[in-house]
Amino acid sequence: MTANPKNLAIKDFVYELPDERIAKYPLPERDQSKLLYYKSHNIADHTFTDLPDLLPAGSLLVFNNTKVVQARLIFHKPTGGAVEIFCLEPVKPHREVQLAMQQTRSCTWKCLVGNNKRWKEGVLKIFFEGGVVTAEREAQQEGHFLIRFTWTPAELTFAEVLEHCGRLPLPPYLNRELTLEDRTRYQTIYARNEGAVAAPTAGLHFTDQVMASLQAKGIESTYLTLHVGAGTFKPVKADTMEDHEMHAEQLMVSKQVVEQLLQHLGKPIIPVGTTSMRSLESLYWLGTLLQQQPGLKPEELHVTQWLPYDTNTPPATPEALQTLLEYMERYQVEHLHASTQIIIAPGYTFRICNGLVTNFHQPESTLLLLVSALIGGDWKQVYQHALDNDYRFLSYGDSSLLLP
């Protein structure tokens, strides 16, 4: 059983991050960001284009190909007051993001509503070229609302409606207006599956040239999808982690990728970003869950926050992945859909990942806990080095390759 991080105090994962060190805009060239290289307690400075030379031979890089949707909708009341609706996750007719994005005519989403007090009653509307989308409140729940959207032309998908009317949800700490450049730069070049409300930012540094260079070096790559939720920015307000509830995110992986992972065990498997890492480790725990409860249906596949820490005799990694494959064969599914609330924190035993490509994260965040789980107390030296050497922080900031 993995050591339990429930008693960890978040105040032990703090560092001083001056506002001017937060990268407010992307660099002109994606791959010209700095790359901090950490290996076995040693730190060196590089440029991101050096990544292919620094990765261990025979590495498999795992990318998250989720695509950020324009999830912010600004409605104006007849009196002129603005009400912002931020789509968080679909509720009906589909809870699965992929299906919800293809929904036509109408759908209901769990949303945050800005200036809610201005919206006393009735429906709100946004007119766009050739159509209109309306929003009405169905229910209020803890901290959010269920909003029903209806639109014409009815044959448009919800993804197309957001494309017409929505705005990209930039991270709150950028604290600035959206620019035209953000529409391309706040997406990875390999973004495919619509549904994230935040970018998997470790991937923002990759260019076609870096991808070609990886291929030339014999570095394999593969893709899975974790739709990044707004909870990724949720601050840890609890004193200890036991009282912090992790957000759930939807995960999608193909049978082919599970087979690839199984074949690659024993060689380095390196996720690009914390979302890819959480996805990969969640696959192991899904396999473990299916060994414990073989009768679970596909819609019941969910990794809870503390599952890794409450499991007494977890199986070997090949066994867990094999169980997952057999399950997919039994249900004849090419793509596994599941959700995960996994928290990776100091005390966690990694089952699949051997390193990480990632940006620099906020103090007192679950992402910093994940980095600490991988490289231990050395995270302090890594972050101090980055601060001392003018690295840029957070979503549009610089990168690191961490190899414990």
Helices and strands as residue ranges (DSSP letters): G 5-7, G 10-12, G 19-21, G 30-32, E 34-39, E 42-47, G 48-50, H 51-54, E 60-64, E 66-68, E 72-76, E 82-92, H 97-101, E 106-114, G 116-118, E 124-128, E 131-141, E 144-152, H 158-165, G 172-174, H 182-185, E 193-196, G 201-205, H 208-216, E 220-227, G 230-233, G 241-243, E 249-254, H 255-264, E 269-271, H 274-292, G 298-300, E 302-303, H 307-310, H 317-330, E 335-340, E 356-359, H 366-375, G 376-378, H 379-388, E 399-403
